[in-house]
Amino acid sequence: MRYKRIKAQHAFAAISWIAGMLYMPQLSIHRCGREIGAKQSATFKIMQHWLVKAIINPAAVVTWLIGLYFAWSGHWFTVGWLDGKLLLVAISVSLRIALLSYKMYQSS
């Protein structure tokens, strides 16, 4: 029962992480269409900030911690399929870094 609960938490965190990263460019596009300094632009900037601080970052940390726990407790570091999964996670982390360092998020 404990394993299933932790696995569900891992799945929920991973879905939240990916959903947040998919929503970030949409907020950037909406913000881009507004004048710099406009009230709507500021609102979208605040939404982006809280999306990162309250959803994307915590979900990424929880996903990583639970995933590493599963790999360690199941002795899966020697299994071949874990390499492919870690590659996909590395791509997700790279996307996250790219989105957070993108100039649209930093400007105005």
C-alpha positions in Angstrom: 0.0 0.0 0.0 2.8 2.4 0.9 4.5 1.7 -2.5 1.4 2.6 -4.4 0.9 5.8 -2.5 4.5 6.9 -3.1 4.2 5.9 -6.8 1.0 8.0 -7.1 2.7 11.0 -5.5 5.6 10.6 -8.0 3.1 10.4 -10.9 1.2 13.5 -9.7 4.4 15.5 -9.2 5.7 14.5 -12.7 2.4 15.5 -14.3 2.4 18.8 -12.4 5.9 19.5 -13.5 5.3 18.8 -17.2 1.9 20.7 -17.1 3.6 23.7 -15.6 6.3 23.7 -18.2 3.7 23.4 -21.0 1.7 26.4 -19.5 4.8 28.6 -19.2 5.2 29.4 -22.9 1.5 30.2 -23.2 1.8 32.8 -20.4 4.8 34.2 -22.2 2.9 34.5 -25.5 0.0 36.3 -23.8 2.4 38.6 -22.0 4.2 39.4 -25.3 1.0 40.7 -26.9 0.6 43.4 -24.2 2.4 46.7 -23.9 5.4 46.8 -21.7 4.4 48.1 -18.3 0.6 47.5 -18.9 -1.5 46.1 -16.1 -2.1 42.8 -18.0 1.6 42.4 -18.7 2.4 42.7 -15.0 -0.4 40.2 -14.2 1.0 37.6 -16.6 4.5 38.2 -15.1 3.2 37.6 -11.6 1.4 34.4 -12.9 4.7 33.2 -14.4 6.6 33.9 -11.3 4.2 31.9 -9.1 3.9 29.1 -11.6 7.6 28.6 -11.3 7.9 29.1 -7.6 4.7 27.2 -6.5 4.3 24.5 -9.1 7.2 23.8 -11.4 10.1 23.9 -8.9 8.5 21.9 -6.1 7.1 19.4 -8.5 10.5 18.9 -10.1 12.1 18.4 -6.7 9.5 15.9 -5.6 9.7 14.0 -8.9 13.5 13.7 -8.7 13.5 12.7 -5.0 10.9 10.0 -5.3 12.3 8.8 -8.6 15.8 8.4 -7.1 14.3 6.7 -4.0 12.5 4.2 -6.3 15.7 3.6 -8.3 17.7 3.1 -5.1 15.2 0.9 -3.3 14.5 -1.3 -6.3 18.2 -1.6 -7.3 17.3 -0.4 -10.7 20.5 1.4 -11.4 21.8 -1.7 -13.2 18.7 -2.1 -15.4 19.0 -0.9 -19.0 15.6 0.8 -19.3 16.5 3.3 -16.6 19.1 4.8 -19.0 16.3 5.7 -21.4 14.1 7.1 -18.6 17.0 9.2 -17.2 17.6 10.6 -20.7 13.9 11.7 -20.9 14.3 13.3 -17.4 17.4 15.1 -18.6 15.5 16.4 -21.6 12.7 17.7 -19.2 15.3 19.4 -17.0 16.9 21.0 -20.0 13.5 22.3 -21.2 12.9 23.7 -17.7 16.2 25.5 -17.7 15.6 26.8 -21.2 12.2 28.1 -20.2 13.3 29.8 -17.1 16.3 31.5 -18.7 14.3 32.6 -21.7 14.5 36.4 -22.2 10.7 36.8 -22.4 10.4 35.6 -18.8 13.1 38.1 -17.6 12.1 41.2 -19.6 9.5 43.9 -18.8 
